[in-house]
């Protein structure tokens, strides 16, 4: 079969550069064979004719470095968070998008706060958690960085929970051998109720009043 075809000049120039010495008829025949090859053609068409192993290895090293940087920085931040804050995030599968972008007031029905057991003068709210993470790169360093943050949070929570649940309970000593089976721990005196005035820790750059 003979027929006339029209090919744009720029396309034909590229064909001539990569035609491997084929004449126009051979070029068209080769293209038609690839087109009618079905899935084979689609596979060939989508596979770039380059060796990507070297650049892929380079980018993989960069990706690993970014992930480890996020993980390490998150550990430095979470060291100062109350465990209750981690537990709150665990209920949300450590989805950082659930952290509010605005500081909710105590009158807001969704407001929660977390207190450190050894520092009753300062509290953390979900907004503060997000603020800490934004300061180390969350929100602008990409998805992989966020994955590193989430994994660090999850690992710390799981490690703390595992350690807490695996610790044996202290044994209770009875007054005499006959009472060992029914000994009960001595109840601790209740601490007097005291209303605490809690203040949030100052942000970086803000002077203490």
Residue pairs with C-beta under 8 A, 6 or more apart in sequence:
5 28
7 15
15 27
19 27
22 30
34 41
34 44
34 45
35 41
37 44
63 144
66 141
66 142
66 144
66 145
66 148
67 144
67 145
67 147
67 148
68 148
69 145
69 148
70 136
70 137
70 141
70 144
70 145
70 146
70 147
70 148
70 149
70 152
71 148
71 149
71 151
71 152
72 152
73 136
73 137
74 133
74 136
74 148
74 149
74 152
74 153
75 152
75 156
76 136
77 132
77 133
77 136
78 86
78 152
78 153
78 156
80 116
81 114
81 124
81 129
81 132
82 114
82 115
82 116
82 117
82 124
83 157
83 160
84 114
84 115
85 114
85 124
85 126
85 129
86 153
86 156
86 157
86 160
87 157
88 112
88 114
88 126
89 98
89 129
89 153
89 157
90 154
90 157
92 98
94 150
94 153
94 154
94 157
95 150
96 130
96 133
96 138
96 146
96 149
96 150
98 126
99 126
99 127
99 129
99 130
99 133
100 110
100 126
100 127
100 130
101 127
101 130
102 127
103 125
103 127
104 110
104 111
104 125
104 126
104 127
105 111
106 113
111 125
112 125
112 126
113 123
113 124
113 125
113 198
114 123
114 124
114 125
115 122
115 123
115 124
115 198
116 122
116 124
120 196
120 198
121 196
121 197
121 198
121 199
122 198
122 199
122 200
122 201
123 198
123 199
123 200
124 200
125 200
128 200
128 201
130 138
131 203
133 139
133 149
135 204
137 145
138 145
138 146
138 149
172 183
172 184
172 185
173 183
174 180
174 182
174 183
175 183
202 208
